[in-house]
Amino acid sequence: MEISKSNVFELLNITGARPSKDFGQNFLIEPAICNKIADVLVTNESDDVLEIGPGLGSLTHFLLQKPGKLTCVDVDAKMISILETIYKVSKVNLVLNDVRKIDLEPYSKIIGNLPYNITTELIVFLLEKATNCKQFVFMIQAEALNRFVELKGKDYGPASVLIHLLGSIKKQFIVRAGSFYPAPKCNSVVFEINVEDKYPRELVLEVYKLAKKLFLNRRKTLMNNLSNACGKEKAVEIFQKLGIPETARIEEISPENILEIYKLTK
């Protein structure tokens, strides 16, 4: 069932559902946009696809037209009830739960319109736990994208290190606030993360843990932060081997250099 401006209010009135601020619900009401988002996800018949927070099923409708097995997880019982009514004879598997409480290992593709208030936390969690997922497609608050894309400066952080060591990230397109009901106060952005197995996942996750420590005190030099993590003598040795100036700050250091720093701490 396509969800649009012309039927969203009728559906909400029939079901008695209302967008929940607690769950960060903003329903997509532009079918063309939903179709465009679904097209970013590349699936085949062997894929197990997970949609996070389907809500009224705006995106679900188009995901069901793609190959693969679809599971939708939502923390809102009312939304799951609505989807059970709409898709009662469909191939979709509906799960009432918090995505952070389910087993993510079966899923090879994950897609979702993520709540703005837990965007970074949730993306990092998915990257850590969905160990067999090769493509993630997310829609988030547009201004939040920089913290996942940037590799230097104030927006560069541990999440970006994690993503770039796991694979690559690509911005797709902006979704205007008017494409939602209720309309949020900002635009959204759709992007994808592709896992390319550049390095062993276990190694990348350990490097991410180190990156979190090194980014804790951005105002201090990397030498200072690394000394706290592994001792001053070891930090000096690492800097000399890698040719890093002692005045360098963490926001000037690439993910690959952080990987090398991690290896030299062992």
KAHUPE-V513270 format. One record per residue. N is the residue number from 1. OMEGA is omega in whole degrees, 0 to 359 (* if undefined). NEAR is the number of other ideal C-beta (glycine too) atoms within 10 Angstrom. Layout:
BEGIN
n:N omega:OMEGA near:NEAR
n:N omega:OMEGA near:NEAR
END
This chain:
BEGIN
n:1 omega:177 near:15
n:2 omega:176 near:15
n:3 omega:184 near:23
n:4 omega:178 near:16
n:5 omega:186 near:12
n:6 omega:183 near:9
n:7 omega:184 near:14
n:8 omega:182 near:18
n:9 omega:177 near:11
n:10 omega:180 near:9
n:11 omega:180 near:17
n:12 omega:179 near:16
n:13 omega:180 near:10
n:14 omega:185 near:11
n:15 omega:183 near:15
n:16 omega:181 near:8
n:17 omega:175 near:18
n:18 omega:177 near:11
n:19 omega:183 near:17
n:20 omega:176 near:13
n:21 omega:180 near:10
n:22 omega:180 near:9
n:23 omega:179 near:15
n:24 omega:186 near:16
n:25 omega:170 near:22
n:26 omega:188 near:20
n:27 omega:175 near:21
n:28 omega:182 near:23
n:29 omega:177 near:22
n:30 omega:182 near:20
n:31 omega:181 near:16
n:32 omega:178 near:10
n:33 omega:179 near:21
n:34 omega:179 near:24
n:35 omega:180 near:14
n:36 omega:178 near:15
n:37 omega:180 near:25
n:38 omega:181 near:20
n:39 omega:179 near:12
n:40 omega:181 near:17
n:41 omega:180 near:21
n:42 omega:183 near:15
n:43 omega:170 near:19
n:44 omega:187 near:10
n:45 omega:183 near:8
n:46 omega:183 near:9
n:47 omega:167 near:20
n:48 omega:186 near:18
n:49 omega:177 near:24
n:50 omega:172 near:26
n:51 omega:181 near:28
n:52 omega:176 near:22
n:53 omega:183 near:21
n:54 omega:181 near:28
n:55 omega:181 near:25
n:56 omega:178 near:25
n:57 omega:181 near:28
n:58 omega:179 near:25
n:59 omega:181 near:27
n:60 omega:181 near:24
n:61 omega:183 near:21
n:62 omega:177 near:19
n:63 omega:180 near:22
n:64 omega:178 near:18
n:65 omega:181 near:8
n:66 omega:177 near:17
n:67 omega:180 near:12
n:68 omega:179 near:18
n:69 omega:185 near:17
n:70 omega:171 near:24
n:71 omega:177 near:18
n:72 omega:179 near:27
n:73 omega:180 near:23
n:74 omega:181 near:26
n:75 omega:183 near:19
n:76 omega:182 near:18
n:77 omega:181 near:9
n:78 omega:180 near:17
n:79 omega:179 near:24
n:80 omega:179 near:18
n:81 omega:179 near:15
n:82 omega:181 near:24
n:83 omega:177 near:22
n:84 omega:179 near:13
n:85 omega:183 near:11
n:86 omega:188 near:18
n:87 omega:186 near:20
n:88 omega:178 near:9
n:89 omega:184 near:5
n:90 omega:180 near:15
n:91 omega:182 near:9
n:92 omega:176 near:21
n:93 omega:184 near:13
n:94 omega:183 near:22
n:95 omega:175 near:14
n:96 omega:181 near:16
n:97 omega:170 near:11
n:98 omega:183 near:10
n:99 omega:180 near:22
n:100 omega:182 near:15
n:101 omega:179 near:9
n:102 omega:177 near:15
n:103 omega:183 near:8
n:104 omega:185 near:18
n:105 omega:182 near:12
n:106 omega:192 near:13
n:107 omega:180 near:24
n:108 omega:177 near:20
n:109 omega:181 near:24
n:110 omega:182 near:24
n:111 omega:177 near:27
n:112 omega:170 near:24
n:113 omega:192 near:27
n:114 omega:176 near:22
n:115 omega:184 near:19
n:116 omega:188 near:16
n:117 omega:179 near:12
n:118 omega:186 near:12
n:119 omega:184 near:19
n:120 omega:180 near:15
n:121 omega:184 near:13
n:122 omega:180 near:19
n:123 omega:178 near:22
n:124 omega:179 near:17
n:125 omega:181 near:14
n:126 omega:179 near:22
n:127 omega:180 near:23
n:128 omega:191 near:15
n:129 omega:181 near:14
n:130 omega:192 near:21
n:131 omega:180 near:13
n:132 omega:181 near:12
n:133 omega:182 near:22
n:134 omega:178 near:17
n:135 omega:174 near:19
n:136 omega:173 near:26
n:137 omega:184 near:25
n:138 omega:167 near:26
n:139 omega:183 near:23
n:140 omega:174 near:22
n:141 omega:189 near:17
n:142 omega:184 near:18
n:143 omega:181 near:13
n:144 omega:185 near:17
n:145 omega:184 near:20
n:146 omega:182 near:14
n:147 omega:177 near:19
n:148 omega:185 near:24
n:149 omega:189 near:16
n:150 omega:179 near:15
n:151 omega:173 near:15
n:152 omega:176 near:12
n:153 omega:189 near:9
n:154 omega:180 near:10
n:155 omega:179 near:16
n:156 omega:182 near:23
n:157 omega:183 near:19
n:158 omega:181 near:23
n:159 omega:178 near:22
n:160 omega:176 near:21
n:161 omega:181 near:26
n:162 omega:183 near:23
n:163 omega:185 near:24
n:164 omega:175 near:21
n:165 omega:177 near:21
n:166 omega:184 near:23
n:167 omega:183 near:19
n:168 omega:180 near:12
n:169 omega:183 near:17
n:170 omega:174 near:12
n:171 omega:179 near:13
n:172 omega:181 near:16
n:173 omega:178 near:13
n:174 omega:174 near:12
n:175 omega:184 near:22
n:176 omega:183 near:13
n:177 omega:181 near:14
n:178 omega:178 near:12
n:179 omega:183 near:21
n:180 omega:166 near:22
n:181 omega:348 near:20
n:182 omega:181 near:12
n:183 omega:176 near:12
n:184 omega:182 near:15
n:185 omega:182 near:8
n:186 omega:175 near:13
n:187 omega:177 near:15
n:188 omega:178 near:26
n:189 omega:175 near:18
n:190 omega:178 near:22
n:191 omega:179 near:19
n:192 omega:173 near:18
n:193 omega:178 near:24
n:194 omega:180 near:15
n:195 omega:187 near:20
n:196 omega:179 near:11
n:197 omega:176 near:10
n:198 omega:181 near:15
n:199 omega:176 near:14
n:200 omega:183 near:9
n:201 omega:181 near:14
n:202 omega:178 near:9
n:203 omega:181 near:14
n:204 omega:181 near:24
n:205 omega:176 near:15
n:206 omega:177 near:16
n:207 omega:178 near:23
n:208 omega:178 near:22
n:209 omega:177 near:11
n:210 omega:180 near:20
n:211 omega:179 near:24
n:212 omega:179 near:15
n:213 omega:184 near:15
n:214 omega:180 near:24
n:215 omega:184 near:21
n:216 omega:182 near:13
n:217 omega:185 near:14
n:218 omega:185 near:14
n:219 omega:179 near:6
n:220 omega:179 near:14
n:221 omega:177 near:15
n:222 omega:178 near:27
n:223 omega:180 near:19
n:224 omega:182 near:16
n:225 omega:180 near:19
n:226 omega:177 near:25
n:227 omega:177 near:16
n:228 omega:183 near:15
n:229 omega:186 near:15
n:230 omega:180 near:18
n:231 omega:186 near:12
n:232 omega:183 near:12
n:233 omega:179 near:9
n:234 omega:180 near:14
n:235 omega:179 near:23
n:236 omega:179 near:14
n:237 omega:180 near:14
n:238 omega:180 near:20
n:239 omega:181 near:18
n:240 omega:180 near:10
n:241 omega:183 near:11
n:242 omega:180 near:13
n:243 omega:180 near:7
n:244 omega:177 near:19
n:245 omega:182 near:11
n:246 omega:180 near:12
n:247 omega:184 near:9
n:248 omega:175 near:15
n:249 omega:187 near:19
n:250 omega:182 near:24
n:251 omega:176 near:17
n:252 omega:188 near:15
n:253 omega:183 near:23
n:254 omega:175 near:13
n:255 omega:180 near:22
n:256 omega:177 near:15
n:257 omega:176 near:15
n:258 omega:175 near:22
n:259 omega:179 near:21
n:260 omega:177 near:17
n:261 omega:180 near:25
n:262 omega:182 near:21
n:263 omega:182 near:12
n:264 omega:176 near:16
n:265 omega:183 near:16
n:266 omega:* near:6
END
